[in-house]
Amino acid sequence: MIKEKKVTEEELKQIKDIQEKQRDLITTLGINEYQLKYYKEEKEVIFGEIKKIEQELQKLSEQLKEKYGDVTINMETGEF
């Protein structure tokens, strides 16, 4: 008669616990990757907005330079 070969219940539980931890970590990694993708996209949107603002500032700076010459403006008082 061949005796059935198998691990103990405790060993089987240990294997299952480790596999569950592994699945949890993989799931967490997936969530983090998804969030990272979202944040990268959001970062690109913000950079685009910053570029627009810099262009607006440059345009205004050129207009003021035309009107007042090459001066430095005090941002507290508006004096130059």
Summary of the structure (lengths in Angstrom):
residues: 80
radius of gyration: 31.6
end to end distance: 102.9
largest distance: 104.5
contacts: 134
relative contact order: 0.05
helix: 75%
strand: 0%
